[in-house]
Amino acid sequence: MTADSNVSDQAAKTQRPLEGQVMVVTGASRGIGYFTALQLAERGAHIVAVARTVGGLEDLDDAIKAKGGSATLVPMDLKDFDAIDRLGGAIYERWGKLDGLVANGGILGILSPLGHIKPSEWENVMAVNVTANFRLVRSLDPLLRHAEAGRVVFLSSTAAWKCKPYWGVYSVSKAAVEALAKTYAGETRQTAMCVNAINPGGTRTAMRAKAMPGEDPDTLPEPAEIAEKVVQLMLPDFTESGKLIDVRADAMFDLIPGYGQD
């Protein structure tokens, strides 16, 4: 092998550090999930794209192919827990491995006083934002543990700790997501896995527009900008685990810091 070919190989690895890897992205049909999937594919990963909206997934597939990447589309409601259970087995049968999970899928729910929220509305948000992520961990954990550098990122929110009035169901769900991430990070500490959460802050998405209809979207970052931060956490050279990355603060904290004695 010549020096020129060595340089060429190194350049390719730099541009496509995820070449040959397989990664699941939920909520991949729009917003942060869409651009995260696209950017991971640009870096070489084969994307298992999960979302309810078939049209959005097909748009993503076209965009990934245009960049020279590849994807497998999985139209799925995250409340279909049996389908999540089947996902791990299907990935094993096709690829025999899984290198990463971006647990991005989530819903806002209703902004309302706690006492006014219908049980069905509460259960719907918890099913999508919390239980689905647990079921994903349960389904995909055996594959992730055997990856050379398994990476998992959960999408959190400032709502997890601000707990503003009327944001109760969403705040509780995101606090639970951070607890899930910290627990999983602890359980995988002796493996090659890294498990983290990211708080994107206000972003120009449909969910943000629904929550803050009077806000000027031009004051918010584009989803593609946040996706770049998510992608950095999925690379093999990012080796922190059990962390919360706050995009707006440009800072990294321990997930749910402890208080007092254990």
RAURZI-V149215 format. One record per helix or strand of 2 or more residues. SS is the DSSP state (H for helix, E for strand). FROM is the first residue (numbers start at 1). LEN is the number of residues. If there is no record, write none. Layout:
BEGIN
ss=SS from=FROM len=LEN
ss=SS from=FROM len=LEN
END
This chain:
BEGIN
ss=H from=3 len=13
ss=E from=22 len=5
ss=H from=31 len=12
ss=E from=46 len=6
ss=H from=54 len=13
ss=E from=71 len=5
ss=H from=81 len=15
ss=E from=100 len=4
ss=H from=114 len=3
ss=H from=119 len=27
ss=E from=151 len=5
ss=H from=159 len=4
ss=H from=168 len=20
ss=E from=194 len=6
ss=H from=206 len=6
ss=H from=217 len=3
ss=H from=223 len=12
ss=E from=243 len=4
ss=E from=251 len=4
END
